[in-house]
């Protein structure tokens, strides 16, 4: 009877503590939300939106009228929330229901901690303080009151461990099955728990086992497959989109050594913080020595035959659970949201360790009592106030940005507007508008674009063309500033600023977020732009037969696009730029396009008509000097040269003769050699036609590179302005058979009588866009203008030549050249 009263008293204390936590955090939610019941994480409202749709009979639907998505990583939690929504907890009031669920889970978790410590031979003076310390510790309270599924998962994990410890198969089947539905990683950990129960059953005498005793234990394993099966049936993928967006296994470019290094870094950091109880960001997180004492508790349990399955299960859960969590980019987000269920295990395990030490070593009894009766309550009280402050701070961020942005959208946009967002929860739930989730949690396929960086995100937005963008802009760590620097974001319609404490900002607030009206003109110009090919006399007759839009994941997949990096990208795997062509300043040449950073090779397959001349036009960002070897169907067809001209678009042309186009599938491979830099393709256009160009001239002014470059004609004309200024127009007609090499500029010198330079100009051909080594077979004309301002009246000689802009080395002309490798092309009169 005394023991029963003690249990009731502890249960009442746990309920009272959880109730106090609920009231304090609910008050903080209202106060920091300025009278609105707001919770501290935008992710909460993703669950709320799924719950609202569930209450209306739409399973896994996030945006009404759209197909189902798997953005709710927890399968079970939206159903729990939907009950509250159906019961009348609507809009922001659903947060009250979420906190009530958290409070019930907190009371139950505290009670389970107490029961486990007592089961593992811990005295009441140890078990009760541990249970209350768990309930009131700031980090624990934060997560149970965050509105997320964390508290529910933790309570179910403790219940499953308790069921194993007391060998209650029914309780185990229920708790482990619900646990498998609550979080994907805990589904796998539930399967380990099944193993522990079966182990215990097999160790019992065969006479004590009923036939088929193990069959009910398969239910948690069946539950493990429920979420992937439902995802596959509803979305076509077994992987939840949330996992696709957050997993380290989805990093781009993918390298096993990088993946393993990052997983190990997360794993080792987690255990370092477990063992110390201290995190560089959050400070003291769990009581000092708790994890070390918990590990001692595991050893103690392993020495007791009746508790060996529970001890083994706890050890496996801690190790495997940390390994699963370590595969997430978000392993340490939200003040260790994913780690809390594991941290909770240390409380009862520490009780087992302390109880054993106090019983085994007499000198440790009073330190153990002091730790339990004084140390744990003091720690709980100290951290409770700190984490309550973190809660209020992040509620204020959610109120100031996502909530205000959602209200602006609801008040100022059409009900059928589509809003591209980064933090998708509050915008959809309160904003009431269809959202396009750039991260990919709730929009199918978007996670692949997000993983590939800002260039792919830009392509995704161009593809879907939302009416508004409500998101971070400049300065955001995921490269969204690069997107914001283009017309995609357009003009900000309304900005929302907050003053941040970066250390404790887990609401994903930013110094400023805004709502933008996109400008798609740059994307339109990119889609309609037709490159210029000056060597061809019949270019207008050529047809565009295929396009590989680099960084546009759907286009890449359709063309079996593959790329390889040997070094690390400068910033992100893809980039987006909006600027003009090197030789074109008109609005139609101002293009917006996403591209990819490559230093090893790219390959893709395009569809063509066999037996026709084919022209591959590559739009790229000439980021660094180098060369490209282009292969068609395994045979090298050309070497292209890259200049160092960042800040503009450049087209590189590669001719693939009809004889090499032997099938409808043309396999292209591009191998760059850009020492210290990279190759940045944005678009490949494939054109087909009959290659017709002007023949070689019967005579020439001179040639270069053993007749690979021919200067066929040179003409001079002087234009005078009304203000006395003048300019010399030098018309040069070039011819090539496609054998030219290198990157050379044309220089024009206006020479005094003594040979000194009176005026000059230098540029690449084609207004700066035609790199010498990229010339195709044929003839084209250059018009180079030399400013004669400040040049006295008189007659001047004019000479031209070619030189390497990096080394300064000049090409030697075959005829008409002087000692300076210049060719005199005539004289001009300065009026």
C-alpha positions in Angstrom: 0.0 0.0 0.0 2.8 2.4 0.8 4.5 1.7 -2.5 1.2 2.3 -4.3 0.8 5.6 -2.6 4.3 6.6 -3.5 3.6 5.7 -7.1 0.5 7.8 -7.1 2.3 10.7 -5.5 5.1 10.5 -8.1 2.6 10.3 -10.9 0.7 13.3 -9.5 4.0 15.2 -9.3 4.9 14.3 -12.9 1.4 15.5 -14.0 1.8 18.7 -11.9 5.2 19.4 -13.3 4.0 18.8 -16.9 1.0 21.0 -16.2 3.2 23.8 -14.9 5.4 23.5 -18.0 2.3 23.7 -20.2 1.0 26.8 -18.5 4.3 28.6 -18.5 5.0 27.8 -22.1 1.5 28.6 -23.2 1.7 32.0 -21.5 5.1 32.6 -23.3 3.5 31.6 -26.6 0.8 34.2 -26.1 3.1 36.9 -24.8 5.8 36.6 -27.4 3.1 36.2 -30.1 1.5 39.4 -29.0 -1.8 37.8 -28.1 -1.6 35.1 -30.8 -0.9 31.5 -29.8 2.2 31.0 -31.8 4.8 28.2 -31.6 8.5 28.6 -32.1 9.1 26.6 -35.3 7.7 27.1 -38.8 7.9 23.3 -39.2 5.1 22.9 -36.7 2.7 24.5 -39.2 3.6 22.0 -41.9 2.2 19.3 -39.6 -0.8 21.6 -38.9 -1.6 22.0 -42.6 -1.5 18.3 -43.2 -3.7 17.8 -40.1 -6.2 20.3 -41.4 -6.4 18.5 -44.7 -6.7 15.1 -42.9 -9.6 16.4 -40.8 -11.2 17.3 -44.1 -10.6 13.8 -45.5 -7.6 14.6 -47.7 -4.8 12.2 -46.9 -1.3 13.7 -47.3 -2.6 16.6 -49.3 -0.8 19.8 -48.5 -2.2 22.2 -51.1 -5.9 21.6 -51.7 -6.5 20.5 -55.2 -3.0 19.2 -55.7 -1.7 15.6 -55.5 -0.6 14.1 -52.2 2.9 14.8 -50.9 5.0 13.3 -48.1 6.3 16.4 -46.4 5.1 15.3 -43.0 8.1 13.2 -42.0 6.1 11.8 -39.0 3.4 9.6 -40.4 1.5 9.4 -37.0 1.7 13.0 -35.8 -0.6 14.7 -38.3 -3.4 12.1 -37.4 -3.0 13.0 -33.7 -3.3 16.7 -34.6 -6.2 16.1 -36.9 -8.2 14.8 -34.0 -7.7 18.2 -32.3 -8.6 20.1 -35.4 -11.8 18.1 -35.9 -12.6 18.7 -32.2 -12.5 22.5 -32.8 -8.9 23.5 -32.3 -8.6 25.4 -35.5 -6.2 28.0 -36.9 -3.6 29.1 -34.3 -5.6 27.3 -31.6 -4.4 24.0 -32.9 -1.2 25.0 -31.1 -3.0 24.6 -27.8 -3.9 21.0 -28.7 -0.3 20.3 -29.8 1.0 21.6 -26.4 -1.6 19.6 -24.6 -0.3 16.4 -26.4 3.2 17.4 -25.5 2.2 17.9 -21.8 0.6 14.5 -21.6 3.7 13.0 -23.3 5.9 14.8 -20.8 4.0 13.6 -17.8 4.0 10.0 -19.1 7.7 10.2 -19.9 8.6 11.4 -16.4 6.5 8.6 -15.0 8.3 6.1 -17.2 11.7 7.4 -16.1 10.6 6.8 -12.5 9.3 3.3 -13.2 12.4 2.3 -15.1 14.7 3.5 -12.4 12.7 1.7 -9.7 12.7 -1.4 -11.9 16.4 -1.3 -12.2 16.9 -1.3 -8.4 17.0 2.5 -8.0 15.7 3.8 -4.6 12.9 6.3 -4.4 15.2 9.1 -3.4 16.9 8.6 -6.8 14.0 7.7 -9.1 11.7 10.6 -8.1 14.3 13.4 -8.5 15.4 11.9 -11.9 11.8 11.8 -13.1 11.1 15.4 -12.0 14.5 16.7 -13.3 13.7 15.1 -16.7 10.3 16.8 -16.8 11.6 20.3 -15.8 14.9 20.4 -17.5 14.8 23.3 -20.0 15.9 21.4 -23.1 13.4 18.6 -22.5 10.5 21.1 -21.8 11.4 23.1 -24.9 11.0 20.0 -27.2 7.8 18.8 -25.6 6.3 22.3 -25.9 7.7 23.0 -29.4 4.6 21.7 -31.1 6.5 19.0 -33.0 6.3 15.2 -32.7 9.4 15.0 -30.5 7.7 14.6 -27.2 5.3 11.9 -28.5 8.3 10.0 -30.0 10.2 10.2 -26.7 7.3 9.0 -24.7 6.8 6.0 -27.0 10.5 5.2 -27.0 10.5 5.1 -23.2 7.3 3.0 -23.2 8.8 0.5 -25.6 12.0 0.2 -23.4 9.8 -0.2 -20.3 7.8 -3.0 -22.0 11.0 -4.8 -22.8 12.3 -4.3 -19.3 9.1 -5.8 -17.7 8.6 -8.3 -20.5 5.1 -7.1 -21.4 4.6 -8.1 -25.0 1.2 -6.4 -25.4 2.5 -3.0 -24.2 5.6 -3.5 -26.4 3.7 -4.3 -29.6 1.5 -1.2 -29.1 4.3 1.3 -28.2 6.8 -0.1 -30.7 4.2 -0.1 -33.5 3.2 3.6 -32.8 6.9 4.4 -32.5 7.5 3.0 -36.0 4.8 5.3 -37.3 6.0 8.3 -35.4 9.4 8.8 -36.9 11.2 7.0 -39.8 14.4 6.3 -37.9 12.5 5.0 -34.9 10.8 2.5 -37.2 14.2 0.9 -37.8 15.0 1.1 -34.1 11.6 -0.5 -33.3 12.8 -3.5 -35.4 15.8 -3.8 -33.1 13.4 -3.8 -30.1 11.6 -6.7 -31.7 14.9 -8.5 -31.8 15.3 -7.9 -28.1 11.9 -9.3 -27.2 12.4 -12.4 -29.4 15.8 -12.9 -27.8 14.1 -12.9 -24.4 11.4 -15.3 -25.6 13.9 -17.7 -27.1 15.9 -17.8 -23.8 12.8 -18.9 -21.9 12.1 -22.7 -21.5 10.3 -24.1 -24.5 7.5 -25.4 -22.3 6.7 -21.7 -21.4 6.3 -20.6 -24.9 3.0 -20.8 -26.8 2.8 -21.8 -30.4 3.1 -18.7 -32.6 4.1 -16.5 -29.6 6.3 -14.4 -31.9 3.6 -13.6 -34.5 2.2 -10.4 -32.7 5.8 -9.1 -32.4 5.9 -8.8 -36.2 3.4 -5.9 -36.0 6.1 -3.2 -35.4 8.0 -4.5 -38.3 4.9 -4.3 -40.5 4.4 -0.7 -39.2 7.9 0.0 -40.3 6.8 -0.5 -43.9 3.5 1.5 -43.6 4.9 4.9 -44.3 7.1 3.9 -47.3 4.2 1.9 -48.7 1.7 4.8 -48.3 4.3 7.2 -49.8 4.7 4.9 -52.8 1.0 4.5 -53.3 0.3 8.2 -53.0 3.4 9.9 -54.4 5.3 7.2 -56.4 8.3 7.3 -54.1 9.0 5.3 -50.9 11.2 8.1 -49.6 9.5 11.0 -47.7 10.3 14.3 -49.4 11.5 15.6 -46.0 14.1 13.0 -45.9 15.2 13.7 -49.5 15.6 17.3 -48.6 17.6 16.7 -45.4 19.7 13.6 -45.9 23.5 13.8 -46.1 23.1 11.0 -48.7 21.6 13.6 -51.0 24.6 15.9 -51.1 25.7 17.2 -54.5 28.2 16.3 -55.8 27.9 12.9 -54.2 31.1 11.4 -52.9 31.2 8.5 -50.4 34.3 9.9 -48.7 32.5 13.2 -48.1 29.3 11.5 -46.9 31.2 9.2 -44.5 33.2 12.1 -43.2 30.1 14.2 -42.5 28.2 11.3 -40.9 31.2 10.6 -38.6 31.5 14.2 -37.8 27.8 14.4 -36.7 28.1 11.1 -34.9 31.2 11.9 -32.9 30.0 15.5 -32.1 26.7 14.1 -30.8 28.5 11.6 -28.5 30.9 14.3 -27.3 28.0 16.5 -26.4 26.1 13.5 -24.8 29.1 12.7 -22.6 29.7 16.2 -21.5 26.1 17.4 -21.3 27.4 20.6 -23.0 26.9 22.0 -26.5 28.9 24.9 -27.8 25.6 26.5 -29.1 23.0 25.7 -26.4 25.4 25.5 -23.4 24.5 23.0 -20.7 21.9 20.7 -22.2 21.6 17.7 -19.9 23.0 17.3 -16.3 26.8 16.7 -16.2 27.8 13.0 -16.0 24.3 11.9 -17.0 25.4 10.1 -20.2 28.5 8.6 -18.5 26.3 7.3 -15.7 23.9 6.1 -18.3 26.6 4.1 -20.0 27.5 2.6 -16.6 23.9 1.7 -16.3 23.9 -0.2 -19.5 26.9 -2.2 -18.3 25.1 -2.9 -15.0 22.0 -4.1 -16.9 24.0 -6.4 -19.1 25.3 -8.2 -16.0 21.7 -9.0 -15.0 20.1 -11.8 -16.9 16.6 -10.6 -16.6 17.5 -7.1 -17.7 20.0 -8.0 -20.4 17.6 -7.5 -23.3 16.7 -4.0 -22.0 20.3 -3.1 -21.6 21.3 -4.4 -25.0 18.3 -2.6 -26.6 19.2 0.7 -24.9 22.8 0.4 -26.2 21.7 -0.5 -29.7 19.2 2.3 -29.7 21.8 4.9 -28.6 24.4 3.8 -31.1 22.1 3.0 -34.1 19.9 6.0 -33.4 22.8 8.4 -33.3 24.1 6.8 -36.6 20.7 7.3 -38.2 20.5 10.9 -37.0 24.0 11.6 -38.2 22.9 11.0 -41.8 20.8 14.2 -41.6 22.0 17.7 -42.5 19.7 18.8 -39.7 21.1 16.5 -37.0 21.6 19.4 -34.6 18.7 21.6 -35.7 16.1 23.0 -33.3 18.2 22.5 -30.2 18.8 18.8 -31.0 15.3 17.9 -31.9 16.1 14.5 -33.4 18.4 13.6 -30.5 16.0 14.2 -27.6 14.5 10.7 -27.6 18.0 9.3 -27.3 19.0 11.8 -24.6 15.8 10.7 -22.6 17.2 7.2 -22.4 20.1 8.3 -20.4 17.9 9.4 -17.5 16.7 6.0 -16.4 20.0 4.4 -17.4 21.8 6.9 -15.3 19.5 5.8 -12.4 20.6 2.2 -12.8 24.3 3.3 -12.8 24.0 5.5 -9.8 22.0 2.9 -7.9 24.6 0.3 -8.5 27.5 2.6 -7.6 25.8 3.7 -4.4 25.1 0.1 -3.4 28.5 -1.2 -4.4 30.7 1.5 -2.9 29.7 2.9 0.4 31.7 6.1 -0.1 29.5 7.0 -3.1 26.2 6.9 -1.3 26.2 10.5 0.0 27.6 11.9 -3.3 24.9 10.0 -5.2 22.2 11.4 -2.9 23.6 14.9 -3.3 23.6 14.5 -7.1 20.0 13.3 -7.1 18.4 15.4 -4.5 20.3 18.7 -5.0 22.2 18.7 -8.2 19.5 17.5 -10.5 16.8 20.0 -9.3 19.3 22.9 -9.4 20.3 22.0 -13.0 16.6 21.7 -14.0 15.8 25.1 -12.5 18.8 26.8 -14.2 18.1 25.4 -17.6 14.3 25.8 -17.4 14.6 29.6 -17.4 17.2 29.7 -20.2 15.2 27.5 -22.6 12.0 29.3 -21.8 13.8 32.4 -23.0 14.8 30.6 -26.2 11.2 29.6 -26.7 9.9 33.2 -26.4 12.7 34.5 -28.6 11.8 32.1 -31.4 8.1 32.7 -31.0 8.8 36.4 -31.5 10.7 35.6 -34.7 7.8 33.4 -36.1 5.4 36.2 -35.2 7.5 38.9 -36.8 8.3 37.1 -40.1 6.3 34.0 -41.2 3.1 35.0 -39.4 3.2 38.6 -40.7 4.1 37.4 -44.1 1.3 34.9 -44.1 -1.2 37.6 -43.0 0.1 40.0 -45.8 -0.5 37.2 -48.4 -4.0 36.6 -47.1 -4.8 40.3 -47.3 -3.1 41.3 -50.5 -3.1 38.4 -52.9 -5.7 36.6 -55.0 -7.0 33.4 -53.4 -5.7 31.5 -56.4 -2.2 33.0 -56.2 0.8 30.6 -56.0 3.5 31.7 -53.6 7.1 30.3 -53.8 8.4 30.0 -50.2 11.3 28.7 -48.2 9.6 28.3 -44.9 6.4 26.7 -46.0 4.4 26.0 -42.8 2.9 29.3 -41.7 2.6 30.7 -45.2 0.3 27.9 -46.2 -1.5 27.3 -43.0 -2.4 30.9 -42.1 -1.7 32.6 -45.5 -4.2 30.3 -47.2 -2.5 30.4 -50.5 -1.1 27.6 -52.7 2.6 27.3 -51.9 5.5 26.2 -54.0 8.1 24.8 -51.6 11.6 25.6 -52.7 13.2 23.2 -50.2 11.0 20.4 -51.4 9.3 19.3 -48.1 5.8 19.7 -49.5 6.3 20.1 -53.3 7.1 16.9 -55.2 10.5 16.9 -57.0 11.6 20.2 -55.5 14.1 18.6 -53.1 16.3 17.5 -56.1 16.5 21.1 -57.2 17.2 22.4 -53.7 20.0 19.9 -53.2 21.7 21.1 -56.4 22.0 24.7 -55.3 20.7 28.1 -56.4 21.0 27.6 -60.1 18.7 24.6 -60.0 16.3 26.4 -57.6 16.1 29.2 -60.1 15.4 26.8 -62.9 12.7 25.2 -60.7 11.1 28.7 -60.1 11.3 29.5 -63.8 9.6 26.2 -64.6 6.7 26.8 -62.2 6.5 30.6 -62.4 4.8 31.4 -59.1 2.9 34.7 -58.8 4.9 35.8 -55.7 8.0 34.8 -53.8 8.0 35.1 -50.0 11.4 34.2 -48.8 14.9 35.0 -47.7 17.0 37.2 -50.0 20.5 38.4 -49.8 22.8 36.9 -47.2 21.1 33.6 -46.8 23.4 30.7 -46.4 21.9 28.4 -49.0 22.6 30.6 -51.9 19.2 32.3 -52.2 21.0 35.6 -52.4 22.2 34.5 -55.8 18.6 34.0 -56.9 17.5 37.2 -55.2 20.2 39.1 -57.3 18.2 38.2 -60.5 14.9 39.4 -61.7 13.3 36.2 -60.4 12.7 38.0 -57.1 11.8 41.3 -58.8 10.9 44.2 -56.6 10.1 43.6 -52.9 6.5 44.5 -52.2 6.9 44.3 -48.4 9.9 43.6 -46.2 9.9 42.0 -42.7 13.0 42.6 -40.6 14.0 41.3 -37.1 17.0 41.8 -34.9 18.5 38.4 -34.5 20.4 36.5 -31.9 22.1 34.1 -34.3 23.2 31.7 -31.6 19.7 30.9 -30.5 17.8 31.4 -33.7 16.2 28.0 -34.5 13.1 29.5 -36.1 15.1 30.0 -39.3 14.5 33.7 -39.1 16.7 36.1 -41.1 17.6 39.7 -40.6 15.1 40.4 -43.4 12.6 38.5 -45.4 10.4 39.9 -48.0 7.6 39.3 -50.5 8.6 39.8 -54.1 6.8 40.2 -57.4 8.9 38.2 -59.9 10.1 39.5 -63.3 10.3 36.6 -65.8 11.6 38.6 -68.7 15.2 37.4 -68.4 13.9 33.8 -68.4 11.7 34.6 -71.4 14.7 35.9 -73.3 16.7 32.8 -72.4 14.0 30.6 -73.8 13.6 32.6 -77.1 17.2 33.5 -77.7 18.7 32.3 -81.0 22.5 32.3 -81.1 24.4 34.0 -83.9 26.6 31.9 -86.2 28.4 34.4 -88.5 30.2 31.7 -90.6 27.0 30.3 -91.9 25.3 31.8 -94.9 22.1 29.8 -94.4 21.8 30.0 -90.6 18.2 30.9 -90.7 17.3 27.6 -92.3 18.9 25.6 -89.4 16.5 24.0 -86.9 16.8 23.7 -83.1 16.2 20.0 -82.6 17.1 19.5 -78.9 18.0 21.4 -75.8 19.8 20.4 -72.7 19.0 23.0 -70.0 21.8 22.6 -67.5 20.8 22.7 -63.8 17.2 22.1 -64.8 16.9 18.7 -63.3 14.0 17.5 -65.5 15.9 18.4 -68.6 19.1 16.8 -67.3 17.3 13.6 -66.5 15.6 13.5 -69.9 19.1 13.7 -71.5 20.9 11.2 -69.2 23.0 14.2 -68.1 26.0 13.2 -66.1 28.7 15.5 -64.6 31.7 15.0 -62.5 33.7 17.1 -60.1 37.2 16.3 -58.9 37.6 19.4 -56.7 35.1 21.3 -54.6 32.7 23.7 -56.2 33.6 27.4 -55.6 30.3 27.9 -53.7 27.4 25.7 -54.9 27.1 22.9 -57.5 24.9 25.3 -59.6 24.7 29.0 -60.0 22.2 31.4 -61.6 23.1 34.6 -63.4 21.3 37.3 -65.3 23.4 39.4 -67.6 24.0 40.2 -71.3 26.1 38.6 -74.0 29.7 39.8 -74.4 28.8 41.2 -77.9 25.2 42.2 -77.4 23.8 45.0 -75.1 20.2 44.8 -76.2 17.3 43.8 -73.9 16.8 40.5 -75.9 20.4 39.5 -75.1 19.9 40.0 -71.3 19.3 36.4 -70.2 18.6 34.6 -67.0 19.9 31.1 -66.7 21.1 28.5 -64.3 24.2 26.5 -64.8 26.6 24.0 -63.3 30.1 24.2 -62.0 32.3 21.3 -63.5 36.0 20.6 -63.5 36.2 17.0 -64.7 33.6 16.3 -67.4 29.9 16.4 -68.5 28.1 14.0 -70.8 24.6 13.9 -72.2 22.5 12.4 -75.0 20.6 14.4 -77.5 18.1 13.4 -80.2 19.0 14.2 -83.7 18.4 13.1 -87.3 21.2 10.9 -88.5 23.3 12.0 -91.5 22.8 15.7 -91.0 25.3 18.4 -90.1 24.9 19.2 -86.4 25.9 22.3 -84.5 26.2 22.2 -80.7 26.0 25.7 -79.2 27.0 25.9 -75.6 26.0 29.0 -73.6 28.4 29.3 -70.7 29.8 31.7 -68.1 33.5 32.2 -69.1 34.6 32.0 -65.6 38.2 31.0 -66.2 40.7 30.4 -69.0 41.1 26.9 -70.4 40.1 24.4 -73.1 37.2 22.0 -73.7 37.6 18.7 -75.6 34.3 17.8 -77.2 33.5 14.2 -78.1 30.6 12.9 -80.2 29.8 9.2 -80.0 33.2 8.6 -78.4 35.2 10.5 -81.1 36.8 13.8 -80.4 35.4 16.4 -82.8 37.0 19.6 -81.6 38.9 21.5 -79.0 37.3 24.7 -77.8 39.0 27.5 -76.0 37.7 29.4 -73.0 38.6 33.0 -72.3 38.7 34.6 -68.9 35.7 36.9 -69.2 33.5 36.6 -66.1 30.3 38.6 -65.9 28.7 37.9 -69.3 27.4 35.1 -71.5 29.5 33.5 -74.2 28.4 31.0 -76.9 30.8 28.3 -77.9 30.1 26.6 -81.2 31.1 23.0 -82.1 30.4 21.6 -85.6 29.7 17.8 -85.8 29.8 16.8 -89.5 27.0 14.7 -90.9 29.3 11.7 -91.3 29.7 11.5 -87.5 26.0 11.7 -86.8 25.3 8.0 -87.3 22.3 7.5 -85.1 19.3 9.3 -83.6 21.0 9.3 -80.2 24.0 11.5 -80.2 26.3 11.0 -77.2 28.2 14.2 -76.3 31.0 14.4 -73.8 32.8 17.6 -72.8 36.1 17.4 -70.9 37.4 20.7 -69.6 40.9 21.6 -68.7 40.7 24.8 -66.7 43.7 24.9 -64.3 42.7 26.6 -61.1 39.2 27.4 -62.3 36.2 25.6 -63.8 33.8 25.1 -66.7 30.3 26.6 -66.2 27.8 25.5 -68.9 24.3 26.8 -68.6 22.6 25.6 -71.8 23.3 23.3 -74.8 21.3 23.9 -78.0 21.5 21.3 -80.8 20.8 22.6 -84.3 20.7 20.7 -87.6 20.9 21.8 -91.2 23.3 21.9 -94.2 26.6 23.6 -93.4 27.0 26.2 -96.2 29.7 28.9 -95.8 31.7 31.1 -98.2 34.7 29.4 -99.7 38.3 30.5 -99.1 39.2 33.8 -100.8 41.4 33.5 -103.9 43.9 35.9 -102.4 44.6 37.2 -98.9 46.3 40.0 -97.0 48.1 37.5 -94.9 47.7 34.3 -92.9 48.5 33.1 -89.4 49.1 29.7 -87.8 50.3 28.1 -91.0 47.2 29.3 -92.9 44.7 28.2 -90.2 43.7 31.9 -90.0 43.4 34.0 -93.1 43.0 37.8 -93.2 41.2 38.0 -96.5 40.4 41.7 -96.7 41.1 44.9 -94.8 39.2 48.1 -95.3 39.5 51.5 -93.7 37.0 54.3 -93.3 37.1 57.5 -91.2 34.0 59.0 -89.7 33.9 62.6 -88.5 31.6 64.0 -85.9 30.1 67.5 -85.7 32.2 68.3 -82.6 35.4 67.6 -84.4 35.9 64.0 -83.1 36.6 61.2 -85.4 36.8 57.4 -85.5 38.5 54.9 -87.7 36.4 51.9 -88.7 38.6 49.0 -89.6 36.7 46.3 -91.5 38.5 42.9 -91.5 37.3 39.9 -93.3 38.5 36.6 -91.8 38.4 33.1 -93.1 39.1 29.8 -91.4 38.8 26.1 -92.2 38.1 25.4 -88.6 41.8 24.7 -87.7 42.6 27.8 -85.7 43.8 27.3 -82.2 44.1 29.4 -79.0 42.6 32.6 -77.7 43.9 35.7 -79.5 42.8 39.3 -79.6 43.0 41.5 -82.7 44.9 44.7 -82.2 44.7 47.8 -84.5 47.5 50.4 -84.3 47.3 53.8 -85.8 51.0 54.7 -86.4 52.8 58.1 -86.5 55.5 58.7 -89.1 58.1 57.5 -86.7 56.2 54.3 -86.0 55.0 55.2 -82.6 51.3 54.5 -81.8 48.9 57.5 -82.1 45.8 55.5 -81.3 44.9 51.8 -80.9 42.1 49.3 -80.2 42.1 45.6 -79.3 39.3 43.1 -79.0 38.4 39.6 -79.7 36.6 39.0 -83.0 32.9 39.3 -83.2 32.7 42.1 -80.8 34.7 40.2 -78.2 32.6 36.9 -78.5 34.5 34.9 -81.1 37.5 33.2 -79.6 40.0 32.4 -82.3 40.3 28.7 -81.5 36.5 28.4 -81.7 36.1 29.7 -85.3 34.1 27.4 -87.5 34.8 26.9 -91.2 33.8 29.9 -93.2 34.2 33.7 -93.6 33.0 36.6 -91.4 33.6 40.3 -91.0 34.9 42.2 -88.0 34.4 45.9 -87.7 36.7 47.4 -85.2 36.4 51.1 -84.2 39.4 53.1 -83.1 38.7 56.4 -81.3 40.8 59.2 -82.9 39.9 61.8 -80.3 43.1 63.7 -79.5 44.9 62.5 -82.6 46.2 65.5 -84.6 45.1 65.9 -88.3 47.2 64.1 -90.8 47.8 60.9 -92.5 48.6 57.7 -90.6 49.5 54.2 -91.3 47.3 51.4 -89.9 48.6 48.0 -88.9 46.9 45.0 -87.4 47.9 41.7 -85.7 46.9 39.0 -83.2 48.2 38.5 -79.7 47.6 36.3 -76.7 45.9 38.5 -74.0 47.5 36.6 -71.1 51.1 36.2 -72.3 51.2 39.1 -74.8 52.8 36.8 -77.4 51.9 37.8 -81.0 51.2 35.5 -83.9 53.6 35.8 -86.7 52.0 36.7 -90.1 53.0 34.7 -93.1 53.4 37.8 -95.3 53.5 41.6 -94.9 54.6 41.5 -91.3 57.3 43.5 -89.7 59.6 42.7 -86.7 56.8 43.4 -84.3 54.5 40.9 -86.0 52.2 43.6 -87.3 50.7 43.8 -90.8 50.3 47.1 -92.5 46.9 47.3 -94.1 46.8 50.8 -95.4 46.7 54.5 -94.6 43.9 56.7 -93.2 43.5 60.5 -93.2 42.5 62.1 -89.9 40.4 65.2 -91.0 
